[in-house]
Amino acid sequence: MYRVWYSTESFADFIINHTLLSQQNNVIKNKMYESDANNPTRFHTMPDHIRKILYLDAPDLIVEKDNEPIFSIEVTTEAGTGHNAFQRFARIAAAVENSVPAFYIYPEGAIITRRNTPPRWDVINPAIFQALESVMSIYDIPALLYYFPSDISNYLNNPQEAPHLGQKGLKFDADIINYSGCPDSSDNNMVQMFAAIDEVILSTETYGVLAGRERLLRNITIRDQRNRMQEQFFAKANGRTINDMSPISAVQVIPSEYLINYLSRYEDARYSIGELLRSRENTAIYQVNAHFRGDPYPGALAAIDYLKCREGKTFEDRRNNLILVFGKVEVDTENQTLNIINENNSSINDFFNDVKNSERHNLLTRDYNELENKDIPRYLMQVRYGSTYSKVKHIRVFSYFADAILFPDGSLWRDA
């Protein structure tokens, strides 16, 4: 039995009806609830094997066979420069980290129209291709990007003449009754994606879910897309290296000794910084010189992990420490330490406030007679998983990926 978990039912129908899923007799559709934080009345009803994929963020679609997820899909129409291409990256990483192939539909470019300014294409940040390649290399699971259909190939230099200017140059499916908001299914990018999804389904049917996954990166259709992604990276890099592109351009690599010296202010007779941060020679610092907030920074942090730090399947398998800083970083080479300058009213209290606000979803402080019957299964889920799913997304992602989070007025860090 196949089951399709969806955020938008029209997109579920779009995928089912254009792939081999349409030939299956028993495809069931279910609404997906993203987290205990944004849907506390329903999230606990999600099966455990699906919740594992949602622990960082929720994709738009998950397809499973006999209670084993076989692929996920994320689709967006956002413009692609800077950090934006990475806004959904944590969702892709969460799927692949659970050995689930991930498909990402993202525009090659979208037309930006502003008052008193001619229309222009906002093109994809090619660093996303390298981030996906890094994830694939570590987990041996497909993480493939397909372009959301657009007018860019024919109207790159004259966006004002693009036939779909009113839709940011994007091409949506002609069947607006059944597939409202979905990409143009006749576009070659979508045809190629449907073919790759069919290969996942065929491999699953032939070899089973687990053995089928192991064969996917050797599949010619999937290899071809992986090669196209690398071709797109080099074509769009225009001679730049990954270090010249966002978010890596916001990363400094320093000796870990500087970090330890900075954190030494928290040491006293009863406590010293643990072994984890000391064990790595260098530290990658992601500087977000902005007021504390979520998107697009959680996804960018996840991508930086795979591009600059990660060499294995867990955060322990990092060559470099991964540090998130909300503030301006000044490296003091003379004293071998750091200074964090507050230019945008960044405060660790904002982090703590977001954590505390999430606690309103916490049932663990209640007595049994305070629970309604409908809350009892959710209470047991929280007993098992604590606040894993109850915290807001950016808090979940920051705390999952960062070895330390630094603010001008306070710090958080791992000891192990």
C-alpha positions as CSV (number, residue, x, y, z in Angstrom):
1,M,0.0,0.0,0.0
2,Y,1.2,3.5,-0.9
3,R,0.3,6.5,1.3
4,V,0.9,10.1,0.3
5,W,1.3,12.6,3.1
6,Y,0.6,16.1,1.8
7,S,0.5,19.7,2.9
8,T,-1.6,20.7,-0.2
9,E,-3.9,18.1,-1.7
10,S,-3.7,19.5,-5.3
11,F,0.1,18.9,-5.2
12,A,-0.4,15.3,-4.0
13,D,-2.8,14.7,-6.9
14,F,-0.2,16.3,-9.3
15,I,2.5,13.8,-8.2
16,I,0.2,10.8,-8.1
17,N,-1.4,11.4,-11.5
18,H,1.9,12.0,-13.3
19,T,3.9,9.1,-12.0
20,L,3.6,5.3,-11.6
21,L,1.6,6.0,-8.5
22,S,-1.4,6.5,-10.8
23,Q,-1.2,2.7,-11.7
24,Q,-1.4,1.6,-8.1
25,N,-4.8,0.4,-6.9
26,N,-4.4,1.4,-3.3
27,V,-2.9,4.9,-2.9
28,I,-4.2,6.6,0.2
29,K,-3.8,10.4,0.8
30,N,-3.4,11.8,4.3
31,K,-3.0,15.4,5.5
32,M,0.4,16.0,7.0
33,Y,0.7,18.0,10.3
34,E,4.1,19.7,10.5
35,S,4.9,19.9,14.2
36,D,3.5,19.9,17.7
37,A,4.3,23.7,17.8
38,N,2.0,24.7,14.9
39,N,-0.6,21.9,15.1
40,P,-0.7,20.6,18.7
41,T,-4.2,19.0,18.3
42,R,-3.2,16.8,15.4
43,F,0.6,16.3,15.2
44,H,0.7,13.4,17.7
45,T,-1.5,11.4,15.4
46,M,1.3,11.3,12.8
47,P,3.1,7.9,12.6
48,D,6.4,7.7,14.3
49,H,8.3,6.9,11.1
50,I,6.9,10.1,9.5
51,R,7.6,12.2,12.6
52,K,11.2,11.3,12.3
53,I,11.4,13.2,9.0
54,L,9.6,16.2,10.5
55,Y,11.9,16.7,13.4
56,L,13.6,19.7,11.8
57,D,10.9,20.9,9.3
58,A,8.2,19.5,7.1
59,P,8.5,18.9,3.4
60,D,5.5,19.4,1.1
61,L,5.0,15.7,0.4
62,I,6.1,12.4,1.7
63,V,5.3,9.1,0.0
64,E,5.6,5.8,1.8
65,K,5.1,2.2,0.9
66,D,4.0,-0.3,3.6
67,N,5.0,2.2,6.4
68,E,8.4,2.9,4.9
69,P,9.0,6.4,3.4
70,I,10.3,6.1,-0.1
71,F,10.7,9.8,-1.2
72,S,9.9,13.4,-0.2
73,I,9.3,16.5,-2.2
74,E,9.7,20.2,-1.4
75,V,8.4,22.8,-3.9
76,T,8.7,26.6,-3.8
77,T,8.3,29.6,-6.0
78,E,10.6,31.9,-4.0
79,A,13.2,34.0,-5.8
80,G,16.6,32.5,-5.6
81,T,19.4,34.8,-4.7
82,G,21.4,34.9,-1.5
83,H,20.2,32.8,1.4
84,N,16.7,32.2,-0.1
85,A,17.6,29.0,-1.9
86,F,18.6,27.4,1.4
87,Q,15.5,28.4,3.3
88,R,14.0,24.9,2.8
89,F,17.4,23.0,3.1
90,A,16.8,21.7,6.6
91,R,13.7,19.9,5.3
92,I,15.8,18.1,2.6
93,A,18.5,17.3,5.1
94,A,16.0,15.8,7.5
95,A,14.7,13.4,4.8
96,V,18.1,12.3,3.6
97,E,19.4,11.9,7.1
98,N,16.6,9.3,7.5
99,S,17.7,7.6,4.2
100,V,14.7,9.0,2.3
101,P,15.4,10.4,-1.2
102,A,14.5,14.1,-1.5
103,F,13.3,16.1,-4.6
104,Y,13.5,19.9,-4.5
105,I,11.5,21.9,-7.1
106,Y,13.0,25.4,-7.2
107,P,12.9,28.2,-9.8
108,E,16.0,28.8,-12.0
109,G,14.9,32.4,-11.7
110,A,11.9,34.5,-10.8
111,I,11.1,38.0,-12.1
112,I,11.2,40.7,-9.5
113,T,9.1,43.8,-10.2
114,R,9.3,46.9,-8.1
115,R,7.9,50.4,-8.5
116,N,10.0,52.6,-10.8
117,T,12.3,49.8,-11.5
118,P,12.4,47.6,-14.7
119,P,11.6,43.9,-14.2
120,R,14.6,41.7,-13.6
121,W,15.4,38.1,-13.1
122,D,16.4,37.0,-9.6
123,V,18.4,33.9,-10.4
124,I,19.2,30.8,-8.3
125,N,22.2,30.8,-6.0
126,P,24.3,28.0,-7.5
127,A,25.7,27.1,-4.1
128,I,22.5,25.1,-3.5
129,F,23.8,22.5,-6.0
130,Q,27.0,21.9,-4.0
131,A,25.1,21.7,-0.7
132,L,22.9,18.9,-2.2
133,E,25.9,17.2,-3.7
134,S,27.5,17.2,-0.2
135,V,24.4,15.6,1.4
136,M,24.3,12.9,-1.3
137,S,28.0,12.2,-0.9
138,I,27.7,11.6,2.8
139,Y,24.4,9.6,2.9
140,D,24.4,7.9,-0.6
141,I,20.8,8.9,-0.9
142,P,19.5,11.1,-3.8
143,A,18.9,14.8,-3.1
144,L,17.9,16.2,-6.5
145,L,16.9,19.7,-7.6
146,Y,14.6,20.3,-10.6
147,Y,13.8,23.7,-11.9
148,F,10.3,25.1,-11.4
149,P,9.2,25.8,-15.0
150,S,9.8,29.4,-16.1
151,D,10.4,31.8,-19.0
152,I,14.0,32.4,-18.1
153,S,15.6,30.4,-20.9
154,N,13.9,32.4,-23.6
155,Y,13.5,35.8,-21.8
156,L,16.7,36.1,-19.7
157,N,17.6,39.4,-21.3
158,N,14.1,40.8,-21.7
159,P,12.1,39.8,-18.7
160,Q,9.6,42.6,-19.4
161,E,8.4,40.6,-22.4
162,A,8.0,37.2,-20.6
163,P,4.6,35.7,-21.3
164,H,4.2,34.9,-17.6
165,L,5.4,38.2,-16.2
166,G,2.3,38.4,-14.0
167,Q,3.3,35.1,-12.3
168,K,7.0,36.2,-11.8
169,G,7.9,34.5,-15.0
170,L,6.9,31.1,-13.6
171,K,4.8,28.5,-15.6
172,F,2.0,26.8,-13.7
173,D,0.0,23.8,-14.9
174,A,-2.8,24.5,-17.3
175,D,-5.2,22.4,-15.2
176,I,-6.0,25.0,-12.6
177,I,-9.0,23.0,-11.4
178,N,-7.1,19.9,-10.3
179,Y,-3.5,21.2,-10.0
180,S,-3.9,24.8,-8.8
181,G,-0.5,26.3,-8.0
182,C,1.4,23.3,-9.3
183,P,4.3,23.5,-11.9
184,D,3.6,23.1,-15.6
185,S,3.6,19.3,-15.9
186,S,4.5,19.4,-19.6
187,D,7.8,21.2,-19.0
188,N,10.9,19.1,-19.5
189,N,12.1,19.7,-15.9
190,M,9.0,18.2,-14.6
191,V,9.0,15.3,-17.1
192,Q,12.5,14.5,-15.9
193,M,11.5,14.6,-12.3
194,F,8.5,12.3,-12.9
195,A,10.9,9.9,-14.6
196,A,13.2,9.9,-11.6
197,I,10.3,9.4,-9.2
198,D,9.2,6.4,-11.4
199,E,12.7,5.0,-11.0
200,V,12.4,5.2,-7.2
201,I,9.0,3.4,-7.4
202,L,10.3,0.7,-9.8
203,S,13.3,0.1,-7.6
204,T,11.1,-0.2,-4.5
205,E,8.7,-2.6,-6.3
206,T,11.6,-4.7,-7.6
207,Y,13.9,-4.9,-4.7
208,G,12.0,-3.6,-1.7
209,V,12.3,-0.3,0.1
210,L,15.6,-0.8,1.8
211,A,17.5,-2.7,-0.9
212,G,15.9,-0.4,-3.6
213,R,17.3,2.7,-1.9
214,E,20.8,1.3,-2.0
215,R,20.6,1.1,-5.8
216,L,19.3,4.6,-6.5
217,L,22.5,6.6,-6.9
218,R,23.6,4.0,-9.5
219,N,20.4,4.5,-11.5
220,I,21.2,6.2,-14.9
221,T,18.2,8.5,-14.7
222,I,19.2,9.7,-11.2
223,R,22.9,9.9,-12.2
224,D,22.0,12.0,-15.2
225,Q,20.2,14.6,-13.0
226,R,23.0,14.6,-10.5
227,N,25.4,15.4,-13.4
228,R,23.1,18.1,-14.7
229,M,23.1,19.7,-11.3
230,Q,26.9,19.9,-11.3
231,E,26.8,21.3,-14.8
232,Q,24.4,24.0,-13.6
233,F,26.7,24.9,-10.7
234,F,29.7,25.5,-12.9
235,A,27.6,27.3,-15.6
236,K,26.1,29.7,-13.1
237,A,29.1,30.2,-10.9
238,N,30.7,32.3,-13.6
239,G,34.2,31.6,-12.3
240,R,33.3,32.1,-8.6
241,T,34.1,29.5,-6.0
242,I,31.7,28.2,-3.4
243,N,33.5,30.5,-0.9
244,D,32.4,33.6,-2.9
245,M,28.7,32.6,-2.6
246,S,26.2,33.1,0.1
247,P,25.9,31.7,2.8
248,I,29.6,30.6,2.7
249,S,30.7,34.2,2.1
250,A,29.3,34.9,5.6
251,V,31.5,32.2,7.2
252,Q,35.0,32.7,8.7
253,V,37.2,29.8,9.7
254,I,39.3,30.5,12.8
255,P,41.5,28.4,15.1
256,S,39.2,26.7,17.7
257,E,41.6,28.1,20.4
258,Y,40.0,31.6,19.7
259,L,36.6,30.2,20.5
260,I,37.7,28.4,23.6
261,N,39.4,31.6,24.8
262,Y,36.1,33.5,24.2
263,L,34.1,31.0,26.1
264,S,36.6,30.8,29.0
265,R,34.7,33.7,30.6
266,Y,32.1,31.1,31.6
267,E,34.6,28.8,33.3
268,D,35.2,28.8,37.0
269,A,36.4,26.5,39.8
270,R,33.5,24.1,39.2
271,Y,33.2,24.1,35.4
272,S,35.4,24.1,32.3
273,I,34.4,23.9,28.6
274,G,34.0,20.2,27.5
275,E,36.0,18.2,25.0
276,L,33.9,18.5,21.9
277,L,34.8,22.1,20.9
278,R,38.4,21.5,21.9
279,S,38.7,18.4,19.8
280,R,38.6,20.1,16.5
281,E,41.5,22.3,15.3
282,N,39.3,24.8,13.5
283,T,35.9,26.5,13.8
284,A,33.5,27.7,11.1
285,I,31.7,30.8,12.3
286,Y,28.5,31.8,10.5
287,Q,28.0,35.5,11.1
288,V,24.4,36.7,11.0
289,N,24.7,40.4,11.7
290,A,21.0,40.9,12.2
291,H,18.3,40.9,14.9
292,F,17.5,37.3,16.0
293,R,14.9,35.6,13.8
294,G,14.3,32.4,11.8
295,D,14.2,32.1,8.0
296,P,16.3,32.0,6.0
297,Y,19.0,31.4,8.6
298,P,18.1,27.9,9.8
299,G,18.3,26.3,6.3
300,A,21.5,28.3,5.6
301,L,23.1,26.9,8.8
302,A,22.2,23.4,7.8
303,A,23.8,23.9,4.4
304,I,27.0,25.3,5.9
305,D,27.3,22.2,8.0
306,Y,27.4,20.0,4.9
307,L,29.5,22.5,2.9
308,K,32.2,23.4,5.5
309,C,32.0,21.0,8.5
310,R,30.4,17.6,8.1
311,E,32.4,14.5,7.1
312,G,30.0,11.9,8.4
313,K,26.4,11.2,9.3
314,T,26.3,12.9,12.7
315,F,27.4,16.3,14.2
316,E,30.2,14.4,15.9
317,D,31.7,13.7,12.5
318,R,32.7,17.3,11.8
319,R,36.1,18.5,10.8
320,N,35.3,22.0,12.0
321,N,33.1,23.2,14.8
322,L,30.0,25.0,13.5
323,I,29.2,28.2,15.3
324,L,26.2,30.6,14.8
325,V,26.7,34.2,15.8
326,F,24.0,36.8,15.9
327,G,26.1,40.0,15.9
328,K,29.2,41.3,14.2
329,V,32.3,39.2,14.7
330,E,35.7,40.7,15.2
331,V,38.6,38.3,15.4
332,D,41.2,39.5,17.9
333,T,44.4,37.9,16.6
334,E,46.6,39.6,19.2
335,N,44.7,38.0,22.1
336,Q,43.5,35.0,20.1
337,T,39.9,35.5,20.9
338,L,36.6,37.0,19.5
339,N,34.6,40.1,20.1
340,I,30.9,40.1,19.3
341,I,29.6,43.6,18.5
342,N,25.9,44.4,18.8
343,E,24.9,46.4,15.7
344,N,21.3,45.2,15.3
345,N,19.9,44.7,18.8
346,S,20.7,41.0,19.0
347,S,20.1,39.4,22.4
348,I,20.2,35.9,23.8
349,N,17.0,36.8,25.5
350,D,15.2,36.6,22.2
351,F,16.3,33.0,21.9
352,F,15.2,32.2,25.4
353,N,11.8,34.0,24.8
354,D,11.1,31.9,21.7
355,V,12.0,28.7,23.7
356,K,9.7,29.8,26.6
357,N,6.9,30.7,24.2
358,S,7.1,27.2,22.9
359,E,6.5,25.8,26.3
360,R,2.8,26.8,26.2
361,H,2.5,23.5,24.1
362,N,4.1,21.5,26.9
363,L,1.8,19.1,28.8
364,L,4.5,17.5,31.0
365,T,3.9,19.9,33.9
366,R,0.3,19.0,34.2
367,D,-1.4,16.5,36.5
368,Y,-3.4,13.6,35.1
369,N,-6.7,15.0,36.1
370,E,-5.8,18.2,34.2
371,L,-5.6,16.4,30.9
372,E,-8.6,16.1,28.5
373,N,-9.0,12.7,27.0
374,K,-7.8,14.0,23.6
375,D,-4.5,15.2,25.2
376,I,-3.5,11.8,26.7
377,P,-1.8,10.4,23.5
378,R,-0.1,13.8,23.0
379,Y,1.1,13.7,26.6
380,L,2.7,10.3,26.1
381,M,4.4,11.5,22.9
382,Q,5.9,14.3,24.9
383,V,7.0,12.0,27.6
384,R,8.9,10.0,25.0
385,Y,10.3,12.8,22.9
386,G,10.3,15.8,25.3
387,S,10.0,19.1,23.5
388,T,11.6,17.9,20.3
389,Y,8.5,18.6,18.2
390,S,7.0,21.4,20.4
391,K,9.7,24.0,19.9
392,V,9.3,26.4,16.9
393,K,11.2,25.5,13.8
394,H,14.2,27.9,14.0
395,I,14.9,26.9,17.6
396,R,14.8,23.2,16.6
397,V,17.1,23.7,13.6
398,F,19.6,26.1,15.4
399,S,19.9,23.8,18.4
400,Y,20.3,20.7,16.2
401,F,23.1,22.0,13.9
402,A,25.0,24.5,15.9
403,D,27.9,23.5,18.2
404,A,27.5,26.9,19.8
405,I,25.3,30.0,19.4
406,L,26.8,33.3,20.4
407,F,25.2,36.6,21.1
408,P,26.7,39.9,22.3
409,D,25.2,39.3,25.7
410,G,25.4,35.5,26.1
411,S,26.3,32.2,24.7
412,L,25.1,28.6,24.3
413,W,27.4,25.6,23.5
414,R,27.7,21.9,23.5
415,D,30.1,20.0,25.8
416,A,29.8,16.7,24.0
